[in-house]
Amino acid sequence: MPLSFRAGQAVNGSDLIPVEEERMQTGMAAPFTEHPEMDVFAQKRAQAGEGRRAERRTRKDIVEYWTQRAPSYSALNRNELSGDKGGDWLAAMLPYFPEKDRKDMRVLDLGCGPGFFSILLAGNGFFPDAADCTAQMLSEAASNAGALRDRISFHEMDASRLLFEDETFDVIVSRNLTWNLPNPCVCYEDWKRVLKPGGRIIIFDANWYHYLYDEKVRALYDRDRENVALAKIRDFNIGENFDVMERIAGTLPMTGKMRPAWDVAKLTELGYSAVDVDELIGDQVWTAEEKLNYMATPMFRIVAYK
């Protein structure tokens, strides 16, 4: 059957920024020079305008990068799907799903990429929705799904402006998405909107590229590169256009945060009723090669309940 993507605008304690301020500035406003003749409201409007322009540029860069990466990233996902870790990933998610018949449960795989979570879920009795900011990733996901393709609904949309009605989903799952968001607070708020009462988001992520802000983390990151070379295994941090993603990461608000503590505080501020964290989940779901590659950047899991 032909693919039909829903069109949307493309993208893909702590030092908290109030949600209203992030809506205005998106955490990326350009440095602003005060002018005595401008009142404070004019200054804020000008700064907000710079922030919106910076966010649009970053969104465009993100979409272009992941569009270009889609074929190679899809190959990595296919390798994962053919491996033996799928059951471990399901075991890290399903205990946090509500008690409900799988065919009746609405699950959104947000930032689905080439479809890893969606395909796992479709193969285990669910009919997930898969959303991503790039049409190329969705095309790869549909291809990778094979016979399971008809069990998955594909949507191209912005993670901060979900084109779903309020209280649509029982569960939202994501992997390696939130670090890549230009406006995480806005996203967390919108995800809460589309969750049913008692729904939950399940986030798997890590402090990707935090070494750009922390010299100690940089030293650990460099040690990982040495250990990977000594072990003569593939270095997952050496690849096509890695420098491009590193440059983009340097503009993203999550790169400089200490996570998951930042997420817990922000999700609580936004009114999620409870937030659970597992900072050792990588031990369960990562392969031996991944663990060696990412010792300085361990994966965490966040479960936040509406």
C-alpha positions as CSV (number, residue, x, y, z in Angstrom):
1,M,0.0,0.0,0.0
2,P,1.3,3.5,-0.7
3,L,2.7,5.6,2.2
4,S,0.6,8.5,3.4
5,F,2.4,11.0,5.6
6,R,0.5,13.6,7.6
7,A,2.1,16.9,6.8
8,G,3.4,19.1,9.6
9,Q,6.0,21.7,10.1
10,A,9.3,19.8,9.9
11,V,12.0,19.6,12.6
12,N,12.4,16.3,14.2
13,G,18.1,20.5,41.1
14,S,19.2,22.4,38.0
15,D,19.4,25.6,36.1
16,L,15.8,25.7,35.1
17,I,14.5,28.2,32.5
18,P,10.8,29.0,33.1
19,V,8.5,27.6,30.5
20,E,7.2,31.0,29.4
21,E,10.7,32.2,28.9
22,E,11.6,29.3,26.7
23,R,8.5,29.9,24.6
24,M,9.8,33.4,24.0
25,Q,13.5,32.6,23.6
26,T,13.7,28.8,23.0
27,G,16.9,28.8,25.0
28,M,18.9,29.8,22.0
29,A,18.4,33.6,21.6
30,A,21.4,35.4,20.1
31,P,23.3,37.7,22.5
32,F,21.3,40.9,22.9
33,T,22.7,44.4,23.2
34,E,20.6,46.8,25.2
35,H,19.7,50.2,23.7
36,P,18.8,52.9,26.2
37,E,16.0,54.2,24.0
38,M,14.3,50.9,23.9
39,D,11.8,50.0,26.7
40,V,12.0,46.7,28.3
41,F,9.1,45.3,26.3
42,A,10.7,46.2,23.0
43,Q,13.9,44.6,24.1
44,K,12.1,41.4,24.9
45,R,10.3,41.4,21.6
46,A,13.6,41.9,19.7
47,Q,15.2,39.1,21.7
48,A,12.3,36.8,21.2
49,G,12.5,37.4,17.4
50,E,16.2,36.5,17.4
51,G,15.4,33.4,19.3
52,R,12.7,32.3,16.9
53,R,15.0,32.9,13.9
54,A,17.7,30.9,15.6
55,E,15.3,28.1,16.3
56,R,14.1,27.9,12.7
57,R,17.8,27.7,11.5
58,T,18.5,24.9,14.0
59,R,15.3,23.0,12.9
60,K,16.4,23.3,9.3
61,D,19.9,22.0,10.1
62,I,18.4,19.1,12.1
63,V,16.1,18.0,9.4
64,E,18.8,18.2,6.7
65,Y,21.2,16.3,8.9
66,W,18.9,13.4,9.7
67,T,17.5,13.3,6.1
68,Q,21.1,12.7,4.9
69,R,21.8,10.2,7.7
70,A,18.6,8.2,7.2
71,P,20.0,5.4,5.0
72,S,23.0,4.7,7.2
73,Y,21.0,5.1,10.4
74,S,18.4,2.7,9.0
75,A,21.1,0.1,8.4
76,L,22.0,0.3,12.1
77,N,18.4,-0.2,13.1
78,R,18.1,-3.2,10.8
79,N,21.2,-4.7,12.5
80,E,19.5,-4.1,15.9
81,L,16.3,-5.7,14.8
82,S,18.2,-8.8,13.6
83,G,20.1,-9.0,16.9
84,D,19.1,-10.3,20.3
85,K,18.5,-7.1,22.2
86,G,14.9,-6.5,21.1
87,G,13.5,-8.4,24.0
88,D,15.6,-6.4,26.4
89,W,14.2,-3.1,25.0
90,L,10.7,-4.4,25.3
91,A,11.4,-5.5,28.9
92,A,12.6,-2.0,29.6
93,M,9.3,-0.5,28.3
94,L,6.3,-2.8,28.7
95,P,6.2,-2.9,32.5
96,Y,5.4,0.8,32.4
97,F,2.6,0.5,29.9
98,P,-1.0,0.6,31.4
99,E,-2.9,-2.6,31.9
100,K,-5.0,-2.6,28.7
101,D,-5.5,-4.8,25.7
102,R,-2.6,-4.1,23.3
103,K,-4.8,-3.8,20.3
104,D,-6.8,-1.0,22.0
105,M,-3.8,0.9,23.4
106,R,-2.7,4.0,21.6
107,V,1.1,4.2,21.6
108,L,3.1,7.0,19.9
109,D,6.8,6.3,18.9
110,L,8.0,9.9,18.8
111,G,11.2,10.6,16.8
112,C,10.8,7.1,15.4
113,G,13.7,7.4,13.0
114,P,13.9,4.2,10.9
115,G,11.3,2.5,13.1
116,F,13.1,0.5,15.8
117,F,10.5,0.9,18.6
118,S,7.5,0.9,16.2
119,I,8.6,-2.4,14.6
120,L,9.2,-4.0,18.0
121,L,5.8,-2.9,19.3
122,A,4.0,-3.9,16.1
123,G,5.5,-7.3,16.3
124,N,4.2,-7.7,19.8
125,G,0.5,-7.0,19.4
126,F,0.4,-3.2,19.3
127,F,-0.7,-0.8,16.5
128,P,1.7,2.1,17.1
129,D,1.8,5.5,15.6
130,A,5.2,6.5,14.4
131,A,6.1,10.2,14.1
132,D,9.3,11.8,12.8
133,C,10.4,15.2,11.5
134,T,11.9,13.8,8.2
135,A,10.0,12.0,5.4
136,Q,13.2,10.0,4.6
137,M,13.3,8.5,8.1
138,L,9.6,7.5,7.8
139,S,10.2,6.0,4.4
140,E,13.0,3.9,5.9
141,A,10.8,2.9,8.8
142,A,8.0,1.7,6.5
143,S,10.5,-0.3,4.5
144,N,12.1,-1.8,7.6
145,A,8.7,-2.8,8.9
146,G,8.1,-5.2,6.1
147,A,5.0,-7.3,6.8
148,L,4.3,-5.3,9.9
149,R,4.0,-2.0,8.0
150,D,0.2,-2.1,7.9
151,R,0.1,-2.2,11.7
152,I,1.9,1.2,12.0
153,S,0.5,4.6,11.2
154,F,3.2,7.0,10.0
155,H,3.2,10.8,10.5
156,E,5.6,13.5,9.5
157,M,5.4,16.3,12.1
158,D,7.2,18.6,14.6
159,A,7.7,17.1,18.0
160,S,6.7,20.4,19.6
161,R,3.5,20.8,17.6
162,L,1.9,17.4,17.5
163,L,-1.1,17.2,15.1
164,F,-3.1,15.0,17.4
165,E,-6.2,15.8,19.5
166,D,-5.9,16.2,23.3
167,E,-5.8,13.0,25.3
168,T,-5.1,10.7,22.4
169,F,-2.3,8.4,23.6
170,D,-1.9,6.0,26.5
171,V,1.9,6.0,26.0
172,I,4.6,8.0,24.3
173,V,8.0,6.4,23.8
174,S,11.2,7.9,22.5
175,R,14.8,7.0,22.1
176,N,17.6,9.4,21.6
177,L,15.2,12.2,20.7
178,T,15.0,14.7,23.5
179,W,18.7,15.8,23.4
180,N,18.0,16.8,19.8
181,L,15.1,19.2,20.6
182,P,15.5,23.0,20.1
183,N,12.7,23.6,22.6
184,P,12.3,20.7,25.1
185,C,10.0,22.5,27.6
186,V,7.5,23.2,24.9
187,C,7.7,19.6,23.7
188,Y,7.2,18.2,27.2
189,E,4.2,20.4,27.6
190,D,2.7,19.4,24.3
191,W,3.3,15.7,24.9
192,K,1.4,16.0,28.2
193,R,-1.5,17.5,26.2
194,V,-1.9,14.5,23.9
195,L,-1.6,12.0,26.8
196,K,-4.8,10.5,28.2
197,P,-5.3,10.9,32.0
198,G,-2.9,8.5,33.6
199,G,-0.9,8.2,30.4
200,R,2.9,8.3,30.5
201,I,6.0,9.2,28.5
202,I,8.9,6.8,28.4
203,I,12.2,8.5,27.4
204,F,15.5,6.7,26.7
205,D,18.3,9.2,26.2
206,A,21.8,10.2,27.4
207,N,23.9,13.3,27.9
208,W,25.0,13.3,24.2
209,Y,27.7,15.8,23.4
210,H,27.9,17.1,26.9
211,Y,31.6,16.9,26.6
212,L,31.3,20.2,24.6
213,Y,30.5,21.9,27.9
214,D,32.4,19.9,30.5
215,E,36.2,19.2,30.5
216,K,35.9,16.2,32.8
217,V,33.4,14.6,30.6
218,R,35.6,15.4,27.6
219,A,38.5,13.5,29.2
220,L,36.2,10.5,29.8
221,Y,34.9,10.7,26.2
222,D,38.5,10.8,24.9
223,R,39.3,7.8,27.1
224,D,36.4,5.9,25.5
225,R,37.8,6.6,22.1
226,E,41.2,5.1,23.2
227,N,39.5,2.0,24.8
228,V,37.5,1.4,21.6
229,A,40.6,1.6,19.5
230,L,42.5,-0.8,21.8
231,A,39.5,-3.2,21.6
232,K,39.6,-3.0,17.8
233,I,35.8,-2.5,17.6
234,R,33.9,0.1,15.7
235,D,33.9,3.6,17.1
236,F,30.3,4.8,16.9
237,N,31.5,8.4,17.3
238,I,33.3,8.4,14.1
239,G,31.1,8.6,11.1
240,E,29.6,10.6,8.3
241,N,29.2,14.3,9.0
242,F,30.0,13.8,12.7
243,D,31.4,17.3,12.8
244,V,28.1,18.7,11.4
245,M,26.1,17.1,14.3
246,E,28.6,18.3,16.8
247,R,28.2,21.8,15.6
248,I,24.4,21.5,15.8
249,A,24.6,20.0,19.2
250,G,26.5,23.0,20.4
251,T,23.5,25.1,19.7
252,L,20.9,22.9,21.4
253,P,19.7,23.7,25.0
254,M,19.9,20.1,26.3
255,T,23.6,19.7,25.5
256,G,24.6,21.8,28.4
257,K,22.1,20.4,30.9
258,M,22.9,17.8,33.5
259,R,20.4,15.1,32.8
260,P,18.2,13.4,33.9
261,A,18.1,15.7,36.9
262,W,17.1,18.6,34.6
263,D,14.3,16.6,33.1
264,V,12.9,15.5,36.4
265,A,12.7,19.1,37.7
266,K,11.2,20.4,34.5
267,L,8.6,17.6,34.1
268,T,7.6,18.1,37.7
269,E,7.2,21.9,37.1
270,L,5.0,21.2,34.1
271,G,2.6,19.2,36.2
272,Y,3.4,15.6,35.6
273,S,2.2,13.7,38.6
274,A,5.2,11.4,39.1
275,V,8.6,10.9,37.4
276,D,10.7,7.8,37.8
277,V,14.4,7.5,36.6
278,D,16.7,4.6,35.9
279,E,20.3,5.8,35.2
280,L,21.6,2.3,34.7
281,I,19.2,1.2,32.0
282,G,22.0,1.0,29.4
283,D,23.4,-2.0,31.2
284,Q,20.2,-3.8,30.2
285,V,19.6,-2.6,26.7
286,W,23.0,-1.9,25.2
287,T,25.3,-4.3,23.5
288,A,28.8,-4.9,24.8
289,E,30.1,-2.7,21.9
290,E,27.7,0.1,22.8
291,K,28.7,0.0,26.5
292,L,32.4,0.3,25.6
293,N,31.7,3.2,23.2
294,Y,29.5,5.1,25.6
295,M,31.0,4.6,29.1
296,A,31.2,8.4,29.5
297,T,27.7,8.8,28.3
298,P,25.4,6.3,30.0
299,M,21.8,5.9,28.9
300,F,19.0,6.8,31.3
301,R,15.3,6.1,31.2
302,I,12.6,8.5,32.4
303,V,9.0,7.6,33.0
304,A,6.7,10.5,33.6
305,Y,3.0,10.1,34.4
306,K,0.2,12.5,33.6
